[in-house]
Amino acid sequence: MTRWLEGRRALVVGAGSGIGRAVVDVFLAEGARVAVLERDVAKSRALAAALPQVPVTVGDAGTRTANDEAVASAVAAFGGLDVLVSCVGIFDYYRSIQDLDADLIDVAFDEIFHPNVRSVLHSVKAALPPLRESGRGAVVLTESTSAYYPGRGGVLYLASKFAVRGLVTALAHDLAPDVRVNGVAPGGVLDTDLRGVPSLGLADRSLGSAPGRAEDMAARVPLQVALTAEDMAWSYVFLAAERARGITGTAVHPDGGAGVHAPRKRS
Protein backbone atom coordinates (compact mmCIF):
# COMPACT_ATOMS: atom_id res chain seq x y z
CA MET A 1 0.00 0.00 0.00
CA THR A 2 1.09 3.64 -0.11
CA ARG A 3 1.38 5.05 3.42
CA TRP A 4 -2.38 4.92 3.94
CA LEU A 5 -2.01 5.76 7.64
CA GLU A 6 0.48 8.60 7.38
CA GLY A 7 0.18 10.72 10.54
CA ARG A 8 -2.51 8.56 12.14
CA ARG A 9 -2.10 7.86 15.87
CA ALA A 10 -3.26 4.42 16.93
CA LEU A 11 -3.68 2.23 20.00
CA VAL A 12 -3.74 -1.53 19.38
CA VAL A 13 -5.20 -3.59 22.23
CA GLY A 14 -4.05 -7.21 22.37
CA ALA A 15 -0.91 -6.65 20.32
CA GLY A 16 1.51 -9.26 21.63
CA SER A 17 1.07 -11.90 18.94
CA GLY A 18 -1.04 -13.05 16.02
CA ILE A 19 -3.30 -10.51 14.32
CA GLY A 20 -2.63 -7.81 16.91
CA ARG A 21 1.13 -7.95 16.38
CA ALA A 22 0.68 -7.99 12.61
CA VAL A 23 -1.56 -4.92 12.86
CA VAL A 24 1.20 -3.10 14.75
CA ASP A 25 3.75 -3.96 12.07
CA VAL A 26 1.64 -2.98 9.06
CA PHE A 27 0.33 0.18 10.75
CA LEU A 28 3.92 1.28 11.31
CA ALA A 29 4.81 0.42 7.71
CA GLU A 30 1.85 2.51 6.53
CA GLY A 31 3.02 5.58 8.44
CA ALA A 32 1.06 5.38 11.70
CA ARG A 33 2.42 5.99 15.18
CA VAL A 34 1.35 3.08 17.36
CA ALA A 35 0.94 2.36 21.08
CA VAL A 36 -0.15 -0.99 22.48
CA LEU A 37 -1.88 -2.62 25.42
CA GLU A 38 -0.93 -6.24 26.10
CA ARG A 39 -1.58 -8.47 29.12
CA ASP A 40 1.22 -11.01 28.62
CA VAL A 41 4.43 -9.75 30.24
CA ALA A 42 6.81 -11.78 28.06
CA LYS A 43 5.10 -10.71 24.85
CA SER A 44 5.12 -7.10 26.02
CA ARG A 45 8.85 -7.24 26.68
CA ALA A 46 9.52 -8.78 23.28
CA LEU A 47 7.43 -6.11 21.58
CA ALA A 48 9.18 -3.28 23.44
CA ALA A 49 12.59 -4.71 22.57
CA ALA A 50 11.76 -5.12 18.88
CA LEU A 51 9.95 -1.79 18.51
CA PRO A 52 11.38 0.76 20.98
CA GLN A 53 9.38 3.56 19.35
CA VAL A 54 6.11 1.88 20.42
CA PRO A 55 4.78 2.75 23.92
CA VAL A 56 3.78 -0.52 25.61
CA THR A 57 1.29 -0.74 28.47
CA VAL A 58 1.12 -4.06 30.32
CA GLY A 59 -2.32 -4.83 31.69
CA ASP A 60 -5.64 -6.65 31.39
CA ALA A 61 -7.75 -5.10 28.62
CA GLY A 62 -10.86 -6.28 30.44
CA THR A 63 -10.28 -3.66 33.13
CA ARG A 64 -10.87 0.06 33.16
CA THR A 65 -7.51 0.81 34.76
CA ALA A 66 -5.40 -0.79 32.04
CA ASN A 67 -7.31 0.90 29.24
CA ASP A 68 -7.17 4.31 30.90
CA GLU A 69 -3.41 3.88 31.33
CA ALA A 70 -2.87 2.77 27.72
CA VAL A 71 -4.91 5.64 26.29
CA ALA A 72 -3.10 8.15 28.50
CA SER A 73 0.25 6.73 27.35
CA ALA A 74 -0.71 7.01 23.68
CA VAL A 75 -2.00 10.58 24.06
CA ALA A 76 1.10 11.61 26.00
CA ALA A 77 3.38 10.15 23.33
CA PHE A 78 1.51 11.32 20.23
CA GLY A 79 -0.53 14.31 21.34
CA GLY A 80 -3.82 12.59 20.59
CA LEU A 81 -5.46 9.44 19.27
CA ASP A 82 -7.13 8.77 15.91
CA VAL A 83 -7.54 4.99 15.80
CA LEU A 84 -8.43 2.26 18.30
CA VAL A 85 -8.00 -1.38 17.31
CA SER A 86 -9.09 -4.29 19.53
CA CYS A 87 -7.58 -7.72 18.85
CA VAL A 88 -8.22 -9.33 22.23
CA GLY A 89 -9.60 -12.85 22.22
CA ILE A 90 -9.86 -16.28 23.85
CA PHE A 91 -11.25 -19.47 22.30
CA ASP A 92 -13.36 -22.43 23.45
CA TYR A 93 -12.19 -25.05 20.95
CA TYR A 94 -15.61 -25.78 19.48
CA ARG A 95 -17.17 -26.83 22.80
CA SER A 96 -20.87 -27.59 22.19
CA ILE A 97 -23.51 -26.94 24.85
CA GLN A 98 -23.95 -30.73 24.86
CA ASP A 99 -20.35 -31.15 26.01
CA LEU A 100 -20.24 -28.20 28.41
CA ASP A 101 -20.48 -29.23 32.05
CA ALA A 102 -23.32 -27.31 33.72
CA ASP A 103 -21.11 -26.67 36.73
CA LEU A 104 -18.61 -24.82 34.50
CA ILE A 105 -20.99 -22.59 32.56
CA ASP A 106 -20.81 -19.61 34.91
CA VAL A 107 -17.02 -19.46 35.21
CA ALA A 108 -16.40 -20.32 31.54
CA PHE A 109 -18.87 -17.62 30.47
CA ASP A 110 -17.02 -15.04 32.54
CA GLU A 111 -13.64 -16.20 31.25
CA ILE A 112 -14.64 -15.81 27.61
CA PHE A 113 -16.83 -12.69 27.81
CA HIS A 114 -14.32 -10.80 29.98
CA PRO A 115 -11.69 -10.54 27.23
CA ASN A 116 -13.87 -10.95 24.15
CA VAL A 117 -16.62 -8.46 25.03
CA ARG A 118 -16.03 -6.49 28.21
CA SER A 119 -12.56 -5.45 27.07
CA VAL A 120 -14.11 -3.80 24.01
CA LEU A 121 -16.43 -1.71 26.16
CA HIS A 122 -13.58 -0.56 28.40
CA SER A 123 -11.27 0.17 25.47
CA VAL A 124 -13.83 2.22 23.56
CA LYS A 125 -14.94 4.10 26.69
CA ALA A 126 -11.36 5.02 27.60
CA ALA A 127 -10.43 6.06 24.04
CA LEU A 128 -13.62 7.97 23.24
CA PRO A 129 -12.59 11.48 24.38
CA PRO A 130 -9.39 11.66 22.28
CA LEU A 131 -11.06 9.89 19.34
CA ARG A 132 -13.80 12.53 19.32
CA GLU A 133 -11.26 15.29 19.69
CA SER A 134 -9.41 13.93 16.67
CA GLY A 135 -12.33 14.74 14.40
CA ARG A 136 -11.52 11.69 12.28
CA GLY A 137 -11.64 8.90 14.83
CA ALA A 138 -11.95 5.25 13.85
CA VAL A 139 -12.52 2.09 15.87
CA VAL A 140 -11.83 -1.35 14.39
CA LEU A 141 -13.02 -4.37 16.38
CA THR A 142 -12.17 -8.02 15.80
CA GLU A 143 -15.23 -10.10 15.04
CA SER A 144 -14.90 -13.63 13.60
CA THR A 145 -16.45 -15.89 11.02
CA SER A 146 -18.06 -17.44 14.11
CA ALA A 147 -20.37 -14.42 14.24
CA TYR A 148 -21.72 -15.31 10.80
CA TYR A 149 -21.46 -19.08 10.23
CA PRO A 150 -21.95 -22.00 12.65
CA GLY A 151 -19.21 -24.51 13.35
CA ARG A 152 -16.40 -21.93 13.55
CA GLY A 153 -16.29 -22.05 17.35
CA GLY A 154 -18.15 -23.42 20.32
CA VAL A 155 -21.29 -22.02 21.89
CA LEU A 156 -19.50 -19.56 24.19
CA TYR A 157 -17.05 -18.25 21.60
CA LEU A 158 -19.76 -17.89 18.99
CA ALA A 159 -21.98 -16.01 21.44
CA SER A 160 -19.15 -13.66 22.40
CA LYS A 161 -18.35 -12.84 18.78
CA PHE A 162 -22.03 -12.24 18.04
CA ALA A 163 -21.84 -9.72 20.89
CA VAL A 164 -18.86 -7.98 19.24
CA ARG A 165 -20.77 -7.93 15.96
CA GLY A 166 -23.61 -6.24 17.83
CA LEU A 167 -21.22 -3.74 19.39
CA VAL A 168 -20.04 -2.67 15.94
CA THR A 169 -23.63 -1.84 15.02
CA ALA A 170 -24.50 -0.15 18.32
CA LEU A 171 -21.30 1.86 18.59
CA ALA A 172 -21.40 2.97 14.95
CA HIS A 173 -24.90 4.33 15.57
CA ASP A 174 -24.10 5.94 18.90
CA LEU A 175 -20.76 7.53 17.96
CA ALA A 176 -21.63 8.94 14.53
CA PRO A 177 -20.73 11.39 13.15
CA ASP A 178 -17.62 11.82 15.31
CA VAL A 179 -16.19 8.29 15.25
CA ARG A 180 -16.48 5.50 12.69
CA VAL A 181 -16.80 1.93 14.04
CA ASN A 182 -16.24 -1.18 11.92
CA GLY A 183 -15.21 -4.79 12.36
CA VAL A 184 -12.90 -7.30 10.78
CA ALA A 185 -14.25 -10.87 10.78
CA PRO A 186 -11.22 -13.13 10.20
CA GLY A 187 -11.46 -16.74 9.26
CA GLY A 188 -8.76 -19.15 10.34
CA VAL A 189 -5.35 -17.60 10.97
CA LEU A 190 -2.19 -19.59 10.37
CA ASP A 191 0.18 -17.86 12.81
CA THR A 192 -2.08 -17.29 15.80
CA ASP A 193 -1.48 -17.87 19.49
CA LEU A 194 -5.21 -17.84 20.33
CA ARG A 195 -5.56 -19.68 23.64
CA GLY A 196 -8.38 -21.60 25.24
CA VAL A 197 -10.62 -21.05 28.25
CA PRO A 198 -8.80 -22.00 31.51
CA SER A 199 -11.80 -23.51 33.29
CA LEU A 200 -12.25 -25.95 30.40
CA GLY A 201 -8.62 -27.07 30.68
CA LEU A 202 -7.60 -25.24 27.51
CA ALA A 203 -5.31 -22.47 28.78
CA ASP A 204 -2.12 -24.06 27.46
CA ARG A 205 -3.57 -25.00 24.09
CA SER A 206 -2.72 -22.65 21.20
CA LEU A 207 -4.88 -22.79 18.09
CA GLY A 208 -1.94 -22.00 15.82
CA SER A 209 0.05 -25.04 16.95
CA ALA A 210 -2.49 -27.60 15.75
CA PRO A 211 -0.82 -30.21 13.50
CA GLY A 212 -1.62 -29.95 9.79
CA ARG A 213 -3.26 -26.56 10.36
CA ALA A 214 -2.28 -24.99 7.03
CA GLU A 215 -3.67 -27.86 4.99
CA ASP A 216 -6.84 -28.01 7.09
CA MET A 217 -7.45 -24.27 6.76
CA ALA A 218 -6.97 -24.29 3.00
CA ALA A 219 -9.31 -27.27 2.58
CA ARG A 220 -12.16 -25.54 4.44
CA VAL A 221 -12.53 -22.44 2.25
CA PRO A 222 -13.35 -21.90 -1.43
CA LEU A 223 -10.17 -19.94 -2.18
CA GLN A 224 -8.10 -22.82 -0.77
CA VAL A 225 -5.75 -20.48 1.09
CA ALA A 226 -4.23 -20.57 4.56
CA LEU A 227 -4.21 -16.92 5.58
CA THR A 228 -1.62 -15.35 7.86
CA ALA A 229 -1.99 -12.65 10.48
CA GLU A 230 -0.46 -10.18 8.03
CA ASP A 231 -3.12 -11.09 5.46
CA MET A 232 -5.72 -10.13 8.06
CA ALA A 233 -3.94 -6.95 9.12
CA TRP A 234 -4.44 -5.18 5.79
CA SER A 235 -8.20 -5.12 6.39
CA TYR A 236 -7.55 -3.16 9.59
CA VAL A 237 -5.38 -0.71 7.64
CA PHE A 238 -8.18 -0.05 5.16
CA LEU A 239 -10.84 0.54 7.82
CA ALA A 240 -8.53 2.75 9.89
CA ALA A 241 -7.55 4.91 6.93
CA GLU A 242 -9.12 8.19 5.89
CA ARG A 243 -9.86 6.56 2.53
CA ALA A 244 -12.58 4.58 4.34
CA ARG A 245 -14.14 7.74 5.78
CA GLY A 246 -17.57 6.88 4.39
CA ILE A 247 -17.72 3.42 5.96
CA THR A 248 -19.16 2.65 9.40
CA GLY A 249 -21.21 -0.08 11.04
CA THR A 250 -20.00 -2.90 8.82
CA ALA A 251 -17.33 -5.60 8.62
CA VAL A 252 -14.65 -6.83 6.24
CA HIS A 253 -14.36 -10.61 5.85
CA PRO A 254 -10.83 -11.91 5.16
CA ASP A 255 -11.92 -15.55 5.40
CA GLY A 256 -11.02 -17.22 2.12
CA GLY A 257 -14.63 -17.04 0.94
CA ALA A 258 -16.19 -18.93 3.83
CA GLY A 259 -19.61 -17.49 3.03
CA VAL A 260 -19.84 -18.76 -0.55
CA HIS A 261 -20.21 -22.19 -2.05
CA ALA A 262 -17.04 -24.20 -2.54
CA PRO A 263 -15.67 -24.27 -6.09
CA ARG A 264 -15.40 -27.38 -8.18
CA LYS A 265 -12.33 -29.44 -7.46
CA ARG A 266 -9.41 -28.78 -9.76
CA SER A 267 -8.71 -31.56 -12.20
Buried (B, 14 or more C-beta within 10 A) or exposed (E): EEEBBEEBBBBBBBBBBBBBBBBBBBBBBBBBBBBBBBBBEEBBBBBBEEBEEBBBBBBBBBBBEBBBBBBBBBBEBBEBBBBBBBBBBBBBBBBEEEEBEEEBBEEBBEBBBBBBBBBBBBBBEBBBEBBEEBEEBBBBBBBBBBBBBEEBBBBBBBBBBBBBBEBBBEBBEEBEEBBBBBBBBBBBBBBBBBBBBEBBEBEEBBBBEBEEBBEEBBEBBBBBBBBBBBBBBBBBBBBBBEEBEEBBBBBBBBBBBBBEEEEEEEE
